[in-house]
Amino acid sequence: QSIWMNGEASFYDESAPYQLSETCMNYVAGILEHAKAIVAVTNPTVNSYKRLVPGYEAPVNIAWANANRSAIIRVPAARGKGTRIEFRAPDPSCNPYLAFTVMLAAGLDGIKKKLDAPEPVERNIFAMSEAEKKELGIESVPANLKEALDELENNTVLKEALGKHIFENFLEIKTAEWDSFRTSVTDWETSAYLKI
């Protein structure tokens, strides 16, 4: 993701730390601020959360970095016209139009509110203890679809961005999906609890 204004890349500032402009840092802060609700849209299925598991390669850590795969936002090395950020959580089951809507709304909210991004985390977050992550203020995305939907339901910025019709119908459909999942008996349960 990147934003251009008047033909110029507004995420680039040659004289700023990491050559990332204040606009870019505000945008990153906005994405981080809303990340727990964003994943309801970018990771919209029950199985999405079987990928987003701490300790594996998936980007579950709500932090940003320049060259660190363990953070949810990565800023590729290219600068100048190529300056951009990557939000690494989405999976292929998401609707890309809705995904870009919520990511853009979150980033623009960060710019509007002039939110400050934390320092980048260039250490391997996968290798950190829970205490180390807590000390650095690094949280994780929701553990399942229900938790993500709860975050989305309470997020006025993303609700406004999606519009009343899409927001309400998305929540209704996905809540029904979650209810269907949580009330189903699966092969795993049969195998784990009813070994014969």
C-alpha positions as CSV (number, residue, x, y, z in Angstrom):
1,Q,0.0,0.0,0.0
2,S,1.2,3.5,-0.7
3,I,-0.4,7.0,-1.0
4,W,0.5,9.5,-3.7
5,M,-0.4,13.2,-3.6
6,N,0.2,15.6,-6.5
7,G,2.2,13.0,-8.4
8,E,4.5,12.4,-5.4
9,A,5.0,9.3,-3.2
10,S,3.8,10.6,0.2
11,F,5.3,7.8,2.2
12,Y,8.8,8.8,1.3
13,D,10.9,11.4,3.1
14,E,14.7,11.2,2.4
15,S,15.5,13.1,5.6
16,A,13.2,11.2,8.0
17,P,14.2,8.1,10.1
18,Y,14.1,5.0,7.8
19,Q,13.3,7.5,5.0
20,L,9.6,7.1,5.9
21,S,7.5,10.2,6.0
22,E,5.3,11.3,8.9
23,T,2.3,10.5,6.7
24,C,3.6,6.9,6.3
25,M,4.2,6.6,10.1
26,N,0.7,7.9,10.8
27,Y,-0.7,5.4,8.3
28,V,1.2,2.5,9.8
29,A,-0.1,3.6,13.3
30,G,-3.6,3.6,12.0
31,I,-3.3,0.0,10.6
32,L,-1.8,-1.2,13.9
33,E,-4.6,0.6,15.9
34,H,-7.3,-1.2,14.0
35,A,-5.5,-4.5,13.2
36,K,-7.7,-6.6,15.5
37,A,-10.8,-5.5,13.6
38,I,-9.2,-5.5,10.2
39,V,-8.5,-9.3,10.3
40,A,-12.3,-10.0,10.6
41,V,-12.4,-8.8,6.9
42,T,-9.0,-9.9,5.7
43,N,-9.2,-13.3,7.4
44,P,-13.0,-14.1,7.1
45,T,-13.3,-17.8,7.6
46,V,-13.0,-20.2,10.6
47,N,-10.0,-21.8,8.9
48,S,-8.2,-18.4,8.5
49,Y,-7.3,-18.6,12.2
50,K,-5.7,-22.0,11.9
51,R,-3.1,-20.2,9.9
52,L,-2.8,-17.2,12.3
53,V,-1.2,-19.1,15.2
54,P,1.5,-17.6,17.4
55,G,4.9,-19.3,17.0
56,Y,4.5,-20.2,13.4
57,E,5.3,-18.2,10.3
58,A,2.0,-16.4,10.1
59,P,2.0,-12.6,10.9
60,V,0.1,-12.5,14.1
61,N,2.2,-9.9,15.9
62,I,0.8,-6.4,15.9
63,A,4.0,-4.5,15.2
64,W,5.9,-3.1,12.2
65,A,9.4,-3.6,10.9
66,N,11.6,-2.8,8.0
67,A,13.0,-6.3,7.4
68,N,11.2,-8.7,9.8
69,R,8.8,-11.3,8.7
70,S,7.5,-11.8,12.3
71,A,5.7,-8.4,12.3
72,I,2.2,-7.9,10.8
73,I,3.4,-4.8,8.8
74,R,6.6,-4.9,6.8
75,V,8.1,-2.0,4.9
76,P,10.1,-3.3,1.9
77,A,13.5,-1.9,1.3
78,A,12.6,0.2,-1.8
79,R,12.4,3.9,-1.3
80,G,11.5,6.9,-3.4
81,K,8.6,6.0,-5.7
82,G,8.7,2.4,-4.4
83,T,8.1,3.3,-0.8
84,R,5.2,1.2,0.5
85,I,4.0,-0.9,3.3
86,E,2.7,-4.5,3.4
87,F,0.0,-5.7,5.7
88,R,0.8,-9.4,5.8
89,A,-2.2,-11.0,7.5
90,P,-4.8,-11.3,4.7
91,D,-5.5,-14.8,3.3
92,P,-6.9,-15.8,-0.1
93,S,-10.4,-16.3,1.2
94,C,-10.9,-12.5,1.7
95,N,-12.9,-10.2,-0.6
96,P,-10.1,-7.9,-1.9
97,Y,-12.4,-4.9,-2.3
98,L,-13.5,-5.1,1.3
99,A,-10.0,-5.9,2.5
100,F,-8.5,-2.8,0.8
101,T,-11.4,-0.7,2.1
102,V,-10.7,-1.5,5.7
103,M,-7.0,-1.2,5.4
104,L,-7.2,2.1,3.7
105,A,-9.8,3.4,6.2
106,A,-7.6,2.4,9.1
107,G,-4.5,4.0,7.6
108,L,-6.3,7.2,6.7
109,D,-7.7,7.3,10.3
110,G,-4.1,7.2,11.5
111,I,-3.2,10.1,9.3
112,K,-6.3,12.1,10.3
113,K,-5.6,11.6,14.0
114,K,-1.8,11.9,13.6
115,L,-1.3,8.7,15.4
116,D,2.3,7.9,16.4
117,A,3.7,4.6,15.2
118,P,5.8,2.7,17.8
119,E,9.5,2.0,17.0
120,P,10.0,-0.8,14.5
121,V,10.6,-4.2,16.0
122,E,13.6,-5.7,14.1
123,R,14.1,-8.6,16.4
124,N,12.5,-12.0,15.7
125,I,9.2,-11.7,17.5
126,F,8.5,-15.4,17.0
127,A,11.5,-16.1,19.4
128,M,10.3,-13.7,22.1
129,S,8.6,-14.8,25.3
130,E,5.2,-13.5,26.2
131,A,6.8,-11.3,28.8
132,E,9.1,-9.7,26.3
133,K,6.2,-9.1,23.9
134,K,4.2,-7.5,26.7
135,E,7.1,-5.3,27.7
136,L,7.3,-4.0,24.1
137,G,3.5,-3.6,23.8
138,I,3.2,-6.2,21.1
139,E,-0.2,-7.8,21.0
140,S,-1.6,-10.6,18.8
141,V,-4.5,-10.6,16.3
142,P,-7.7,-12.4,17.5
143,A,-7.4,-16.2,18.0
144,N,-10.6,-17.0,16.1
145,L,-13.3,-15.6,13.8
146,K,-15.6,-14.9,16.8
147,E,-13.0,-12.7,18.5
148,A,-12.3,-10.9,15.3
149,L,-16.0,-10.2,14.6
150,D,-16.4,-8.8,18.1
151,E,-13.5,-6.4,17.4
152,L,-15.1,-5.4,14.1
153,E,-18.6,-4.9,15.6
154,N,-17.1,-2.3,18.0
155,N,-15.0,-0.5,15.4
156,T,-16.8,2.7,14.3
157,V,-14.1,3.6,11.7
158,L,-14.4,0.4,9.8
159,K,-18.2,0.3,10.2
160,E,-18.4,3.7,8.5
161,A,-15.9,2.7,5.8
162,L,-17.9,-0.5,4.9
163,G,-21.2,1.3,5.0
164,K,-24.3,0.1,7.0
165,H,-25.5,-2.5,4.5
166,I,-22.2,-4.3,4.0
167,F,-21.2,-4.0,7.7
168,E,-24.4,-5.4,9.1
169,N,-24.8,-8.2,6.5
170,F,-21.1,-9.2,6.8
171,L,-21.5,-9.5,10.6
172,E,-24.7,-11.4,10.2
173,I,-23.4,-13.9,7.7
174,K,-20.1,-14.5,9.5
175,T,-21.7,-14.8,12.9
176,A,-24.0,-17.5,11.5
177,E,-20.9,-19.2,10.0
178,W,-19.2,-19.1,13.4
179,D,-22.3,-20.5,15.2
180,S,-22.5,-23.3,12.7
181,F,-18.9,-24.2,13.3
182,R,-19.0,-24.1,17.1
183,T,-22.1,-26.3,17.2
184,S,-20.7,-28.9,14.8
185,V,-19.1,-32.2,16.0
186,T,-16.1,-32.9,13.8
187,D,-13.9,-36.0,13.1
188,W,-11.3,-34.6,15.4
189,E,-13.7,-34.7,18.4
190,T,-14.9,-38.1,17.5
191,S,-11.3,-39.4,17.2
192,A,-10.1,-37.6,20.4
193,Y,-13.0,-38.4,22.7
194,L,-14.6,-41.6,21.4
195,K,-11.6,-43.8,20.6
196,I,-13.0,-47.3,20.2
